């Protein structure tokens, strides 16, 4: 059974940049996320899911994109 990831909404219109390959999201674009460091979350914008990212709630880079496919399964095969 696959766990449901928490969703984190972009505060700025960066979805198109992420879809084109931008690798991270700064704190101003997400704001407080309320998740533990290292949490894997789905990044969403006004159009829907954008990517899968690892969250750093305290750093200036708030999220690092792991996969631009928001439905990606991050398992041994992915690594």
C-alpha positions in Angstrom: 0.0 0.0 0.0 1.4 3.4 -1.0 1.3 6.2 1.7 -0.4 9.4 0.8 2.1 12.3 0.6 1.3 15.7 2.2 0.7 18.4 -0.3 2.4 21.8 -0.1 1.0 24.7 -2.1 3.2 27.2 -3.9 2.6 30.8 -2.9 4.2 32.0 -6.1 3.6 31.0 -9.7 6.6 28.8 -10.1 4.9 25.6 -11.4 6.0 26.2 -15.0 9.7 26.7 -13.9 9.6 23.5 -11.9 8.0 21.6 -14.8 10.9 22.8 -17.0 13.4 21.4 -14.5 14.2 24.0 -11.8 15.6 21.9 -8.9 14.4 23.8 -5.7 11.9 26.1 -4.2 13.0 29.0 -1.9 11.3 29.8 1.4 9.4 32.9 0.0 7.7 30.7 -2.5 6.3 28.2 0.0 6.3 30.0 3.4 5.9 27.9 6.5 5.1 24.3 5.7 4.5 22.7 9.1 6.3 19.5 8.1 9.3 17.7 9.6 12.7 18.0 7.9 13.1 15.4 5.2 9.4 14.9 4.6 8.5 13.9 1.1 5.7 16.0 -0.2 3.7 16.7 -3.4 4.2 20.3 -4.6 1.0 21.8 -6.0 0.1 25.0 -7.8 -3.1 26.5 -9.1 -3.1 23.9 -11.9 -2.7 20.9 -9.6 0.3 18.6 -8.7 3.6 19.8 -10.0 6.4 17.6 -8.5 7.6 15.5 -5.6 10.0 17.3 -3.2 11.9 16.8 0.0 11.0 19.5 2.6 13.4 21.5 4.7 11.1 23.7 6.9 13.8 25.8 8.3 16.2 26.4 5.4 16.2 29.1 2.8 15.7 26.4 0.2 12.4 25.1 1.5 12.0 22.2 -0.9 14.3 20.2 -3.2 12.6 18.7 -6.2 13.1 14.9 -6.4 10.9 14.1 -9.4 8.8 16.3 -11.7 6.3 13.5 -11.9 4.0 14.1 -9.0 2.9 10.5 -9.1 6.4 9.1 -9.0 7.0 6.2 -6.6 10.2 6.8 -4.7 11.5 3.3 -4.2 14.6 1.2 -4.9 13.9 1.2 -8.6 13.6 5.1 -8.6 17.0 5.4 -6.8 
